[in-house]
Amino acid sequence: MYALTSVACAIWLVQTCVEANANGDLLSWSNIIFALCLTIVTVYCAVNAVRGWVVTDKHAHNETSSESSVDES
């Protein structure tokens, strides 16, 4: 879910910047603050998605290792 949210926010950020640039108000305070918020949410979600994958991979690796050690006994 974090990965999906991160991708959606990144797309939203790009779309917002392109539209604001076309309108000529890319550097207005409201657009700067909105872009900063979207950037923070995008990075936060991406980091949590990667952390979730790493923990899941370690957990799966530990289960596989413990199963193979039981089989060897």
N, CA, C, O and CB atoms as a CASP TS submission, in Angstrom:
PFRMAT TS
TARGET T0000
AUTHOR 0000-0000-0000
METHOD Language model
MODEL 1
PARENT N/A
ATOM      1  N   MET     1       0.813  -1.177   0.000  1.00  0.00           N
ATOM      2  CA  MET     1       0.000   0.000   0.000  1.00  0.00           C
ATOM      3  C   MET     1       0.871   1.260   0.000  1.00  0.00           C
ATOM      4  O   MET     1       0.557   2.258  -0.648  1.00  0.00           O
ATOM      5  CB  MET     1      -0.933  -0.013   1.195  1.00  0.00           C
ATOM      6  N   TYR     2       1.989   1.178   0.758  1.00  0.00           N
ATOM      7  CA  TYR     2       2.903   2.324   0.768  1.00  0.00           C
ATOM      8  C   TYR     2       3.469   2.588  -0.624  1.00  0.00           C
ATOM      9  O   TYR     2       3.581   3.741  -1.041  1.00  0.00           O
ATOM     10  CB  TYR     2       4.048   2.088   1.763  1.00  0.00           C
ATOM     11  N   ALA     3       3.819   1.540  -1.334  1.00  0.00           N
ATOM     12  CA  ALA     3       4.396   1.717  -2.667  1.00  0.00           C
ATOM     13  C   ALA     3       3.381   2.343  -3.619  1.00  0.00           C
ATOM     14  O   ALA     3       3.726   3.233  -4.397  1.00  0.00           O
ATOM     15  CB  ALA     3       4.884   0.371  -3.224  1.00  0.00           C
ATOM     16  N   LEU     4       2.157   1.892  -3.562  1.00  0.00           N
ATOM     17  CA  LEU     4       1.108   2.444  -4.414  1.00  0.00           C
ATOM     18  C   LEU     4       0.861   3.920  -4.089  1.00  0.00           C
ATOM     19  O   LEU     4       0.695   4.738  -4.995  1.00  0.00           O
ATOM     20  CB  LEU     4      -0.192   1.637  -4.251  1.00  0.00           C
ATOM     21  N   THR     5       0.838   4.255  -2.815  1.00  0.00           N
ATOM     22  CA  THR     5       0.647   5.646  -2.404  1.00  0.00           C
ATOM     23  C   THR     5       1.813   6.512  -2.865  1.00  0.00           C
ATOM     24  O   THR     5       1.615   7.642  -3.311  1.00  0.00           O
ATOM     25  CB  THR     5       0.490   5.741  -0.880  1.00  0.00           C
ATOM     26  N   SER     6       3.010   5.988  -2.759  1.00  0.00           N
ATOM     27  CA  SER     6       4.191   6.733  -3.189  1.00  0.00           C
ATOM     28  C   SER     6       4.155   7.022  -4.685  1.00  0.00           C
ATOM     29  O   SER     6       4.452   8.138  -5.111  1.00  0.00           O
ATOM     30  CB  SER     6       5.457   5.960  -2.840  1.00  0.00           C
ATOM     31  N   VAL     7       3.798   6.036  -5.469  1.00  0.00           N
ATOM     32  CA  VAL     7       3.715   6.224  -6.925  1.00  0.00           C
ATOM     33  C   VAL     7       2.614   7.225  -7.276  1.00  0.00           C
ATOM     34  O   VAL     7       2.810   8.098  -8.121  1.00  0.00           O
ATOM     35  CB  VAL     7       3.453   4.872  -7.635  1.00  0.00           C
ATOM     36  N   ALA     8       1.462   7.096  -6.627  1.00  0.00           N
ATOM     37  CA  ALA     8       0.358   8.013  -6.905  1.00  0.00           C
ATOM     38  C   ALA     8       0.729   9.453  -6.544  1.00  0.00           C
ATOM     39  O   ALA     8       0.412  10.378  -7.293  1.00  0.00           O
ATOM     40  CB  ALA     8      -0.897   7.582  -6.133  1.00  0.00           C
ATOM     41  N   CYS     9       1.390   9.650  -5.415  1.00  0.00           N
ATOM     42  CA  CYS     9       1.798  11.003  -5.012  1.00  0.00           C
ATOM     43  C   CYS     9       2.871  11.562  -5.935  1.00  0.00           C
ATOM     44  O   CYS     9       2.877  12.759  -6.223  1.00  0.00           O
ATOM     45  CB  CYS     9       2.308  10.998  -3.570  1.00  0.00           C
ATOM     46  N   ALA    10       3.773  10.714  -6.398  1.00  0.00           N
ATOM     47  CA  ALA    10       4.805  11.180  -7.331  1.00  0.00           C
ATOM     48  C   ALA    10       4.166  11.640  -8.643  1.00  0.00           C
ATOM     49  O   ALA    10       4.554  12.668  -9.197  1.00  0.00           O
ATOM     50  CB  ALA    10       5.843  10.059  -7.603  1.00  0.00           C
ATOM     51  N   ILE    11       3.196  10.887  -9.132  1.00  0.00           N
ATOM     52  CA  ILE    11       2.488  11.285 -10.356  1.00  0.00           C
ATOM     53  C   ILE    11       1.732  12.584 -10.134  1.00  0.00           C
ATOM     54  O   ILE    11       1.732  13.464 -10.994  1.00  0.00           O
ATOM     55  CB  ILE    11       1.517  10.178 -10.811  1.00  0.00           C
ATOM     56  N   TRP    12       1.089  12.703  -8.983  1.00  0.00           N
ATOM     57  CA  TRP    12       0.347  13.912  -8.649  1.00  0.00           C
ATOM     58  C   TRP    12       1.284  15.113  -8.564  1.00  0.00           C
ATOM     59  O   TRP    12       0.936  16.206  -9.011  1.00  0.00           O
ATOM     60  CB  TRP    12      -0.407  13.731  -7.326  1.00  0.00           C
ATOM     61  N   LEU    13       2.466  14.917  -7.994  1.00  0.00           N
ATOM     62  CA  LEU    13       3.458  15.989  -7.880  1.00  0.00           C
ATOM     63  C   LEU    13       3.912  16.467  -9.255  1.00  0.00           C
ATOM     64  O   LEU    13       3.983  17.670  -9.505  1.00  0.00           O
ATOM     65  CB  LEU    13       4.666  15.515  -7.064  1.00  0.00           C
ATOM     66  N   VAL    14       4.218  15.533 -10.140  1.00  0.00           N
ATOM     67  CA  VAL    14       4.648  15.900 -11.493  1.00  0.00           C
ATOM     68  C   VAL    14       3.528  16.631 -12.225  1.00  0.00           C
ATOM     69  O   VAL    14       3.763  17.656 -12.866  1.00  0.00           O
ATOM     70  CB  VAL    14       5.078  14.647 -12.289  1.00  0.00           C
ATOM     71  N   GLN    15       2.322  16.106 -12.129  1.00  0.00           N
ATOM     72  CA  GLN    15       1.179  16.735 -12.792  1.00  0.00           C
ATOM     73  C   GLN    15       0.957  18.158 -12.276  1.00  0.00           C
ATOM     74  O   GLN    15       0.698  19.073 -13.057  1.00  0.00           O
ATOM     75  CB  GLN    15      -0.089  15.895 -12.581  1.00  0.00           C
ATOM     76  N   THR    16       1.059  18.336 -10.970  1.00  0.00           N
ATOM     77  CA  THR    16       0.874  19.659 -10.374  1.00  0.00           C
ATOM     78  C   THR    16       1.934  20.637 -10.857  1.00  0.00           C
ATOM     79  O   THR    16       1.625  21.779 -11.198  1.00  0.00           O
ATOM     80  CB  THR    16       0.908  19.565  -8.852  1.00  0.00           C
ATOM     81  N   CYS    17       3.178  20.189 -10.884  1.00  0.00           N
ATOM     82  CA  CYS    17       4.267  21.072 -11.328  1.00  0.00           C
ATOM     83  C   CYS    17       4.134  21.441 -12.807  1.00  0.00           C
ATOM     84  O   CYS    17       4.384  22.587 -13.183  1.00  0.00           O
ATOM     85  CB  CYS    17       5.624  20.401 -11.084  1.00  0.00           C
ATOM     86  N   VAL    18       3.748  20.491 -13.638  1.00  0.00           N
ATOM     87  CA  VAL    18       3.580  20.772 -15.067  1.00  0.00           C
ATOM     88  C   VAL    18       2.439  21.763 -15.279  1.00  0.00           C
ATOM     89  O   VAL    18       2.582  22.714 -16.047  1.00  0.00           O
ATOM     90  CB  VAL    18       3.312  19.467 -15.853  1.00  0.00           C
ATOM     91  N   GLU    19       1.318  21.553 -14.613  1.00  0.00           N
ATOM     92  CA  GLU    19       0.183  22.460 -14.764  1.00  0.00           C
ATOM     93  C   GLU    19       0.492  23.853 -14.215  1.00  0.00           C
ATOM     94  O   GLU    19       0.106  24.854 -14.818  1.00  0.00           O
ATOM     95  CB  GLU    19      -1.042  21.886 -14.063  1.00  0.00           C
ATOM     96  N   ALA    20       1.184  23.924 -13.074  1.00  0.00           N
ATOM     97  CA  ALA    20       1.536  25.224 -12.497  1.00  0.00           C
ATOM     98  C   ALA    20       2.521  25.958 -13.389  1.00  0.00           C
ATOM     99  O   ALA    20       2.450  27.181 -13.518  1.00  0.00           O
ATOM    100  CB  ALA    20       2.126  25.051 -11.091  1.00  0.00           C
ATOM    101  N   ASN    21       3.429  25.232 -13.999  1.00  0.00           N
ATOM    102  CA  ASN    21       4.376  25.844 -14.920  1.00  0.00           C
ATOM    103  C   ASN    21       3.659  26.392 -16.148  1.00  0.00           C
ATOM    104  O   ASN    21       3.989  27.477 -16.625  1.00  0.00           O
ATOM    105  CB  ASN    21       5.446  24.832 -15.337  1.00  0.00           C
ATOM    106  N   ALA    22       2.691  25.656 -16.656  1.00  0.00           N
ATOM    107  CA  ALA    22       1.925  26.116 -17.819  1.00  0.00           C
ATOM    108  C   ALA    22       1.102  27.362 -17.483  1.00  0.00           C
ATOM    109  O   ALA    22       0.907  28.231 -18.333  1.00  0.00           O
ATOM    110  CB  ALA    22       1.001  24.995 -18.325  1.00  0.00           C
ATOM    111  N   ASN    23       0.619  27.441 -16.235  1.00  0.00           N
ATOM    112  CA  ASN    23      -0.165  28.604 -15.810  1.00  0.00           C
ATOM    113  C   ASN    23       0.706  29.787 -15.436  1.00  0.00           C
ATOM    114  O   ASN    23       0.210  30.908 -15.320  1.00  0.00           O
ATOM    115  CB  ASN    23      -1.041  28.237 -14.641  1.00  0.00           C
ATOM    116  N   GLY    24       1.983  29.558 -15.246  1.00  0.00           N
ATOM    117  CA  GLY    24       2.899  30.625 -14.885  1.00  0.00           C
ATOM    118  C   GLY    24       2.980  30.915 -13.404  1.00  0.00           C
ATOM    119  O   GLY    24       3.562  31.924 -13.003  1.00  0.00           O
ATOM    120  N   ASP    25       2.409  30.050 -12.581  1.00  0.00           N
ATOM    121  CA  ASP    25       2.479  30.284 -11.137  1.00  0.00           C
ATOM    122  C   ASP    25       3.184  29.139 -10.404  1.00  0.00           C
ATOM    123  O   ASP    25       2.778  28.731  -9.316  1.00  0.00           O
ATOM    124  CB  ASP    25       1.075  30.472 -10.571  1.00  0.00           C
ATOM    125  N   LEU    26       4.229  28.645 -11.020  1.00  0.00           N
ATOM    126  CA  LEU    26       4.986  27.540 -10.432  1.00  0.00           C
ATOM    127  C   LEU    26       5.639  27.948  -9.108  1.00  0.00           C
ATOM    128  O   LEU    26       5.709  27.147  -8.176  1.00  0.00           O
ATOM    129  CB  LEU    26       6.055  27.052 -11.414  1.00  0.00           C
ATOM    130  N   LEU    27       6.111  29.179  -9.029  1.00  0.00           N
ATOM    131  CA  LEU    27       6.834  29.613  -7.844  1.00  0.00           C
ATOM    132  C   LEU    27       5.973  30.405  -6.855  1.00  0.00           C
ATOM    133  O   LEU    27       6.496  31.203  -6.078  1.00  0.00           O
ATOM    134  CB  LEU    27       8.008  30.444  -8.256  1.00  0.00           C
ATOM    135  N   SER    28       4.670  30.188  -6.883  1.00  0.00           N
ATOM    136  CA  SER    28       3.814  30.826  -5.881  1.00  0.00           C
ATOM    137  C   SER    28       3.930  30.037  -4.575  1.00  0.00           C
ATOM    138  O   SER    28       4.227  28.842  -4.583  1.00  0.00           O
ATOM    139  CB  SER    28       2.318  30.896  -6.369  1.00  0.00           C
ATOM    140  N   TRP    29       3.689  30.725  -3.451  1.00  0.00           N
ATOM    141  CA  TRP    29       3.844  30.076  -2.148  1.00  0.00           C
ATOM    142  C   TRP    29       2.942  28.863  -1.992  1.00  0.00           C
ATOM    143  O   TRP    29       3.364  27.849  -1.435  1.00  0.00           O
ATOM    144  CB  TRP    29       3.557  31.063  -1.042  1.00  0.00           C
ATOM    145  N   SER    30       1.727  28.947  -2.466  1.00  0.00           N
ATOM    146  CA  SER    30       0.813  27.811  -2.309  1.00  0.00           C
ATOM    147  C   SER    30       1.307  26.581  -3.074  1.00  0.00           C
ATOM    148  O   SER    30       1.206  25.459  -2.579  1.00  0.00           O
ATOM    149  CB  SER    30      -0.594  28.193  -2.788  1.00  0.00           C
ATOM    150  N   ASN    31       1.835  26.789  -4.265  1.00  0.00           N
ATOM    151  CA  ASN    31       2.356  25.657  -5.038  1.00  0.00           C
ATOM    152  C   ASN    31       3.644  25.103  -4.434  1.00  0.00           C
ATOM    153  O   ASN    31       3.870  23.893  -4.456  1.00  0.00           O
ATOM    154  CB  ASN    31       2.602  26.077  -6.485  1.00  0.00           C
ATOM    155  N   ILE    32       4.476  25.969  -3.905  1.00  0.00           N
ATOM    156  CA  ILE    32       5.714  25.508  -3.274  1.00  0.00           C
ATOM    157  C   ILE    32       5.410  24.658  -2.045  1.00  0.00           C
ATOM    158  O   ILE    32       6.001  23.593  -1.864  1.00  0.00           O
ATOM    159  CB  ILE    32       6.600  26.704  -2.886  1.00  0.00           C
ATOM    160  N   ILE    33       4.497  25.120  -1.205  1.00  0.00           N
ATOM    161  CA  ILE    33       4.134  24.367   0.000  1.00  0.00           C
ATOM    162  C   ILE    33       3.459  23.053  -0.366  1.00  0.00           C
ATOM    163  O   ILE    33       3.744  22.020   0.241  1.00  0.00           O
ATOM    164  CB  ILE    33       3.209  25.200   0.899  1.00  0.00           C
ATOM    165  N   PHE    34       2.570  23.082  -1.347  1.00  0.00           N
ATOM    166  CA  PHE    34       1.895  21.852  -1.779  1.00  0.00           C
ATOM    167  C   PHE    34       2.892  20.855  -2.352  1.00  0.00           C
ATOM    168  O   PHE    34       2.817  19.662  -2.057  1.00  0.00           O
ATOM    169  CB  PHE    34       0.813  22.169  -2.821  1.00  0.00           C
ATOM    170  N   ALA    35       3.819  21.332  -3.164  1.00  0.00           N
ATOM    171  CA  ALA    35       4.832  20.445  -3.744  1.00  0.00           C
ATOM    172  C   ALA    35       5.734  19.872  -2.655  1.00  0.00           C
ATOM    173  O   ALA    35       6.123  18.705  -2.720  1.00  0.00           O
ATOM    174  CB  ALA    35       5.675  21.199  -4.790  1.00  0.00           C
ATOM    175  N   LEU    36       6.064  20.677  -1.668  1.00  0.00           N
ATOM    176  CA  LEU    36       6.888  20.193  -0.556  1.00  0.00           C
ATOM    177  C   LEU    36       6.159  19.104   0.226  1.00  0.00           C
ATOM    178  O   LEU    36       6.755  18.087   0.583  1.00  0.00           O
ATOM    179  CB  LEU    36       7.265  21.355   0.383  1.00  0.00           C
ATOM    180  N   CYS    37       4.881  19.314   0.488  1.00  0.00           N
ATOM    181  CA  CYS    37       4.087  18.303   1.195  1.00  0.00           C
ATOM    182  C   CYS    37       3.995  17.009   0.397  1.00  0.00           C
ATOM    183  O   CYS    37       4.150  15.921   0.951  1.00  0.00           O
ATOM    184  CB  CYS    37       2.681  18.836   1.484  1.00  0.00           C
ATOM    185  N   LEU    38       3.748  17.124  -0.886  1.00  0.00           N
ATOM    186  CA  LEU    38       3.680  15.919  -1.724  1.00  0.00           C
ATOM    187  C   LEU    38       5.026  15.201  -1.782  1.00  0.00           C
ATOM    188  O   LEU    38       5.073  13.971  -1.804  1.00  0.00           O
ATOM    189  CB  LEU    38       3.224  16.283  -3.142  1.00  0.00           C
ATOM    190  N   THR    39       6.106  15.954  -1.805  1.00  0.00           N
ATOM    191  CA  THR    39       7.438  15.343  -1.814  1.00  0.00           C
ATOM    192  C   THR    39       7.683  14.578  -0.520  1.00  0.00           C
ATOM    193  O   THR    39       8.209  13.466  -0.546  1.00  0.00           O
ATOM    194  CB  THR    39       8.528  16.415  -2.011  1.00  0.00           C
ATOM    195  N   ILE    40       7.307  15.163   0.602  1.00  0.00           N
ATOM    196  CA  ILE    40       7.490  14.500   1.894  1.00  0.00           C
ATOM    197  C   ILE    40       6.676  13.210   1.959  1.00  0.00           C
ATOM    198  O   ILE    40       7.184  12.176   2.393  1.00  0.00           O
ATOM    199  CB  ILE    40       7.088  15.442   3.046  1.00  0.00           C
ATOM    200  N   VAL    41       5.429  13.267   1.534  1.00  0.00           N
ATOM    201  CA  VAL    41       4.579  12.068   1.554  1.00  0.00           C
ATOM    202  C   VAL    41       5.131  10.997   0.616  1.00  0.00           C
ATOM    203  O   VAL    41       5.131   9.814   0.957  1.00  0.00           O
ATOM    204  CB  VAL    41       3.130  12.425   1.155  1.00  0.00           C
ATOM    205  N   THR    42       5.595  11.399  -0.550  1.00  0.00           N
ATOM    206  CA  THR    42       6.144  10.451  -1.516  1.00  0.00           C
ATOM    207  C   THR    42       7.372   9.741  -0.949  1.00  0.00           C
ATOM    208  O   THR    42       7.483   8.518  -1.031  1.00  0.00           O
ATOM    209  CB  THR    42       6.505  11.167  -2.822  1.00  0.00           C
ATOM    210  N   VAL    43       8.279  10.505  -0.382  1.00  0.00           N
ATOM    211  CA  VAL    43       9.505   9.912   0.174  1.00  0.00           C
ATOM    212  C   VAL    43       9.179   9.037   1.380  1.00  0.00           C
ATOM    213  O   VAL    43       9.712   7.934   1.502  1.00  0.00           O
ATOM    214  CB  VAL    43      10.511  11.017   0.577  1.00  0.00           C
ATOM    215  N   TYR    44       8.320   9.507   2.263  1.00  0.00           N
ATOM    216  CA  TYR    44       7.939   8.736   3.444  1.00  0.00           C
ATOM    217  C   TYR    44       7.346   7.384   3.040  1.00  0.00           C
ATOM    218  O   TYR    44       7.725   6.345   3.581  1.00  0.00           O
ATOM    219  CB  TYR    44       6.932   9.527   4.299  1.00  0.00           C
ATOM    220  N   CYS    45       6.430   7.406   2.101  1.00  0.00           N
ATOM    221  CA  CYS    45       5.788   6.158   1.668  1.00  0.00           C
ATOM    222  C   CYS    45       6.772   5.232   0.957  1.00  0.00           C
ATOM    223  O   CYS    45       6.720   4.016   1.137  1.00  0.00           O
ATOM    224  CB  CYS    45       4.609   6.462   0.745  1.00  0.00           C
ATOM    225  N   ALA    46       7.657   5.797   0.161  1.00  0.00           N
ATOM    226  CA  ALA    46       8.651   4.982  -0.538  1.00  0.00           C
ATOM    227  C   ALA    46       9.603   4.310   0.454  1.00  0.00           C
ATOM    228  O   ALA    46       9.927   3.132   0.305  1.00  0.00           O
ATOM    229  CB  ALA    46       9.445   5.844  -1.533  1.00  0.00           C
ATOM    230  N   VAL    47      10.048   5.055   1.458  1.00  0.00           N
ATOM    231  CA  VAL    47      10.941   4.483   2.471  1.00  0.00           C
ATOM    232  C   VAL    47      10.242   3.364   3.234  1.00  0.00           C
ATOM    233  O   VAL    47      10.838   2.313   3.469  1.00  0.00           O
ATOM    234  CB  VAL    47      11.419   5.573   3.448  1.00  0.00           C
ATOM    235  N   ASN    48       9.000   3.574   3.619  1.00  0.00           N
ATOM    236  CA  ASN    48       8.270   2.536   4.336  1.00  0.00           C
ATOM    237  C   ASN    48       7.979   1.325   3.468  1.00  0.00           C
ATOM    238  O   ASN    48       7.946   0.202   3.971  1.00  0.00           O
ATOM    239  CB  ASN    48       6.982   3.091   4.873  1.00  0.00           C
ATOM    240  N   ALA    49       7.768   1.528   2.189  1.00  0.00           N
ATOM    241  CA  ALA    49       7.567   0.397   1.281  1.00  0.00           C
ATOM    242  C   ALA    49       8.835  -0.447   1.197  1.00  0.00           C
ATOM    243  O   ALA    49       8.777  -1.675   1.257  1.00  0.00           O
ATOM    244  CB  ALA    49       7.158   0.890  -0.125  1.00  0.00           C
ATOM    245  N   VAL    50       9.970   0.214   1.061  1.00  0.00           N
ATOM    246  CA  VAL    50      11.238  -0.517   0.982  1.00  0.00           C
ATOM    247  C   VAL    50      11.524  -1.226   2.305  1.00  0.00           C
ATOM    248  O   VAL    50      11.961  -2.377   2.306  1.00  0.00           O
ATOM    249  CB  VAL    50      12.399   0.442   0.625  1.00  0.00           C
ATOM    250  N   ARG    51      11.283  -0.553   3.426  1.00  0.00           N
ATOM    251  CA  ARG    51      11.490  -1.185   4.730  1.00  0.00           C
ATOM    252  C   ARG    51      10.585  -2.403   4.896  1.00  0.00           C
ATOM    253  O   ARG    51      11.002  -3.415   5.458  1.00  0.00           O
ATOM    254  CB  ARG    51      11.232  -0.177   5.861  1.00  0.00           C
ATOM    255  N   GLY    52       9.362  -2.310   4.414  1.00  0.00           N
ATOM    256  CA  GLY    52       8.448  -3.447   4.496  1.00  0.00           C
ATOM    257  C   GLY    52       8.922  -4.623   3.667  1.00  0.00           C
ATOM    258  O   GLY    52       8.820  -5.773   4.096  1.00  0.00           O
ATOM    259  N   TRP    53       9.442  -4.339   2.479  1.00  0.00           N
ATOM    260  CA  TRP    53       9.960  -5.423   1.639  1.00  0.00           C
ATOM    261  C   TRP    53      11.182  -6.074   2.262  1.00  0.00           C
ATOM    262  O   TRP    53      11.331  -7.295   2.204  1.00  0.00           O
ATOM    263  CB  TRP    53      10.306  -4.901   0.250  1.00  0.00           C
ATOM    264  N   VAL    54      12.054  -5.278   2.855  1.00  0.00           N
ATOM    265  CA  VAL    54      13.268  -5.825   3.463  1.00  0.00           C
ATOM    266  C   VAL    54      12.910  -6.706   4.654  1.00  0.00           C
ATOM    267  O   VAL    54      13.455  -7.800   4.796  1.00  0.00           O
ATOM    268  CB  VAL    54      14.220  -4.691   3.901  1.00  0.00           C
ATOM    269  N   VAL    55      12.007  -6.246   5.507  1.00  0.00           N
ATOM    270  CA  VAL    55      11.599  -7.037   6.668  1.00  0.00           C
ATOM    271  C   VAL    55      10.919  -8.319   6.212  1.00  0.00           C
ATOM    272  O   VAL    55      11.170  -9.385   6.775  1.00  0.00           O
ATOM    273  CB  VAL    55      10.657  -6.223   7.583  1.00  0.00           C
ATOM    274  N   THR    56      10.073  -8.232   5.214  1.00  0.00           N
ATOM    275  CA  THR    56       9.388  -9.413   4.697  1.00  0.00           C
ATOM    276  C   THR    56      10.381 -10.402   4.106  1.00  0.00           C
ATOM    277  O   THR    56      10.256 -11.608   4.321  1.00  0.00           O
ATOM    278  CB  THR    56       8.354  -9.015   3.646  1.00  0.00           C
ATOM    279  N   ASP    57      11.369  -9.904   3.360  1.00  0.00           N
ATOM    280  CA  ASP    57      12.385 -10.780   2.788  1.00  0.00           C
ATOM    281  C   ASP    57      13.224 -11.444   3.871  1.00  0.00           C
ATOM    282  O   ASP    57      13.528 -12.633   3.768  1.00  0.00           O
ATOM    283  CB  ASP    57      13.282  -9.999   1.842  1.00  0.00           C
ATOM    284  N   LYS    58      13.603 -10.704   4.905  1.00  0.00           N
ATOM    285  CA  LYS    58      14.372 -11.290   6.005  1.00  0.00           C
ATOM    286  C   LYS    58      13.554 -12.341   6.726  1.00  0.00           C
ATOM    287  O   LYS    58      14.070 -13.401   7.080  1.00  0.00           O
ATOM    288  CB  LYS    58      14.824 -10.208   6.989  1.00  0.00           C
ATOM    289  N   HIS    59      12.266 -12.049   6.948  1.00  0.00           N
ATOM    290  CA  HIS    59      11.392 -13.000   7.628  1.00  0.00           C
ATOM    291  C   HIS    59      11.254 -14.278   6.802  1.00  0.00           C
ATOM    292  O   HIS    59      11.321 -15.380   7.347  1.00  0.00           O
ATOM    293  CB  HIS    59      10.006 -12.373   7.887  1.00  0.00           C
ATOM    294  N   ALA    60      11.065 -14.137   5.509  1.00  0.00           N
ATOM    295  CA  ALA    60      10.946 -15.308   4.634  1.00  0.00           C
ATOM    296  C   ALA    60      12.247 -16.088   4.599  1.00  0.00           C
ATOM    297  O   ALA    60      12.238 -17.319   4.594  1.00  0.00           O
ATOM    298  CB  ALA    60      10.550 -14.884   3.214  1.00  0.00           C
ATOM    299  N   HIS    61      13.373 -15.373   4.577  1.00  0.00           N
ATOM    300  CA  HIS    61      14.678 -16.042   4.566  1.00  0.00           C
ATOM    301  C   HIS    61      14.903 -16.805   5.875  1.00  0.00           C
ATOM    302  O   HIS    61      15.412 -17.926   5.856  1.00  0.00           O
ATOM    303  CB  HIS    61      15.813 -15.013   4.345  1.00  0.00           C
ATOM    304  N   ASN    62      14.528 -16.207   7.008  1.00  0.00           N
ATOM    305  CA  ASN    62      14.680 -16.880   8.300  1.00  0.00           C
ATOM    306  C   ASN    62      13.812 -18.119   8.391  1.00  0.00           C
ATOM    307  O   ASN    62      14.248 -19.134   8.934  1.00  0.00           O
ATOM    308  CB  ASN    62      14.338 -15.930   9.434  1.00  0.00           C
ATOM    309  N   GLU    63      12.585 -18.062   7.869  1.00  0.00           N
ATOM    310  CA  GLU    63      11.713 -19.242   7.873  1.00  0.00           C
ATOM    311  C   GLU    63      12.290 -20.341   7.002  1.00  0.00           C
ATOM    312  O   GLU    63      12.233 -21.514   7.371  1.00  0.00           O
ATOM    313  CB  GLU    63      10.304 -18.876   7.390  1.00  0.00           C
ATOM    314  N   THR    64      12.848 -19.981   5.846  1.00  0.00           N
ATOM    315  CA  THR    64      13.441 -20.967   4.949  1.00  0.00           C
ATOM    316  C   THR    64      14.662 -21.590   5.594  1.00  0.00           C
ATOM    317  O   THR    64      14.863 -22.800   5.485  1.00  0.00           O
ATOM    318  CB  THR    64      13.814 -20.330   3.605  1.00  0.00           C
ATOM    319  N   SER    65      15.481 -20.795   6.262  1.00  0.00           N
ATOM    320  CA  SER    65      16.674 -21.304   6.928  1.00  0.00           C
ATOM    321  C   SER    65      16.318 -22.236   8.066  1.00  0.00           C
ATOM    322  O   SER    65      16.954 -23.276   8.238  1.00  0.00           O
ATOM    323  CB  SER    65      17.520 -20.161   7.446  1.00  0.00           C
ATOM    324  N   SER    66      15.311 -21.880   8.843  1.00  0.00           N
ATOM    325  CA  SER    66      14.917 -22.734   9.972  1.00  0.00           C
ATOM    326  C   SER    66      14.287 -24.027   9.481  1.00  0.00           C
ATOM    327  O   SER    66      14.461 -25.068  10.115  1.00  0.00           O
ATOM    328  CB  SER    66      13.939 -21.994  10.897  1.00  0.00           C
ATOM    329  N   GLU    67      13.565 -23.992   8.378  1.00  0.00           N
ATOM    330  CA  GLU    67      12.979 -25.220   7.821  1.00  0.00           C
ATOM    331  C   GLU    67      14.050 -26.141   7.298  1.00  0.00           C
ATOM    332  O   GLU    67      13.951 -27.354   7.483  1.00  0.00           O
ATOM    333  CB  GLU    67      11.992 -24.893   6.706  1.00  0.00           C
ATOM    334  N   SER    68      15.084 -25.606   6.642  1.00  0.00           N
ATOM    335  CA  SER    68      16.135 -26.460   6.108  1.00  0.00           C
ATOM    336  C   SER    68      16.982 -27.043   7.228  1.00  0.00           C
ATOM    337  O   SER    68      17.477 -28.162   7.095  1.00  0.00           O
ATOM    338  CB  SER    68      17.013 -25.680   5.135  1.00  0.00           C
ATOM    339  N   SER    69      17.164 -26.317   8.335  1.00  0.00           N
ATOM    340  CA  SER    69      17.940 -26.866   9.452  1.00  0.00           C
ATOM    341  C   SER    69      17.161 -27.962  10.146  1.00  0.00           C
ATOM    342  O   SER    69      17.768 -28.899  10.665  1.00  0.00           O
ATOM    343  CB  SER    69      18.309 -25.764  10.457  1.00  0.00           C
ATOM    344  N   VAL    70      15.836 -27.884  10.174  1.00  0.00           N
ATOM    345  CA  VAL    70      15.010 -28.943  10.754  1.00  0.00           C
ATOM    346  C   VAL    70      15.071 -30.171   9.859  1.00  0.00           C
ATOM    347  O   VAL    70      15.123 -31.291  10.367  1.00  0.00           O
ATOM    348  CB  VAL    70      13.541 -28.471  10.938  1.00  0.00           C
ATOM    349  N   ASP    71      15.067 -29.995   8.542  1.00  0.00           N
ATOM    350  CA  ASP    71      15.137 -31.104   7.614  1.00  0.00           C
ATOM    351  C   ASP    71      16.458 -31.830   7.726  1.00  0.00           C
ATOM    352  O   ASP    71      16.505 -33.046   7.535  1.00  0.00           O
ATOM    353  CB  ASP    71      14.928 -30.622   6.204  1.00  0.00           C
ATOM    354  N   GLU    72      17.550 -31.113   8.033  1.00  0.00           N
ATOM    355  CA  GLU    72      18.864 -31.714   8.114  1.00  0.00           C
ATOM    356  C   GLU    72      19.039 -32.516   9.390  1.00  0.00           C
ATOM    357  O   GLU    72      19.909 -33.385   9.447  1.00  0.00           O
ATOM    358  CB  GLU    72      19.925 -30.652   8.024  1.00  0.00           C
ATOM    359  N   SER    73      18.231 -32.251  10.426  1.00  0.00           N
ATOM    360  CA  SER    73      18.396 -32.907  11.724  1.00  0.00           C
ATOM    361  C   SER    73      17.959 -34.341  11.692  1.00  0.00           C
ATOM    362  O   SER    73      18.035 -35.032  12.708  1.00  0.00           O
ATOM    363  CB  SER    73      17.629 -32.177  12.783  1.00  0.00           C
TER
END
